[in-house]
Structure formats: C-alpha cells, structure tokens
Amino acid sequence: MRDRTSAILCFGLVALMFGLPAVIWAIFLPSLRRGLPNPIPPYERILLEIAVLCGRWKWLLALPVGGLGLLFTIAELTRSPQARR
C-alpha cells in the first residue's frame, strides 16, 4: 500500500470515529427524548452500541492512528521525485 493511501485511510478512520457517533446521536436523540420503546428494535440497538463504542475509544485510537497518518504524509512528501514515478 502506498504512503498516500495509508495516510488517507488513517485520517479517514479518525474522522469516522468522531463523525459516526455524532450522526447516530443526531438521528436517534429526538426519538430517545420521547422515551425508549420497549423493546428497542435490533437495528437501533446495534447503531447505538456502535456510537457508544466509538465514543469510548475514539480518543485512545485517534492519537496513534493520527500519528501514523502524519508519518505516512511526511514519508510521501519527503520521497524523491524519481521514486514517485
């Protein structure tokens, strides 16, 4: 895998970890304020658990993955022009 692709994937993962919970909470928060349905539909339970998982682990994963993305970006920028071809 090329350095540029690796950097894009690292930054994409960080963005997904921060963006996904916000999107899920924005969709389900209005219905949750009215009260939880009993039982919660399986797809809603799965999405809410994914949001909680991302919310818990995003800071722990964001630092190393963001650092890797930064290292891959530096590696791509410092590569000689002949190696880029």
Secondary structure, 3 states (H helix, E strand, C coil): CCHHHHHHHHHHHHHHHHHHHHHHHHHHHHHHHCCCCCCCCHHHHHHHHHHHHHHHHHHHHHHHHHHHHHHHHHHHHHCCHHHHC
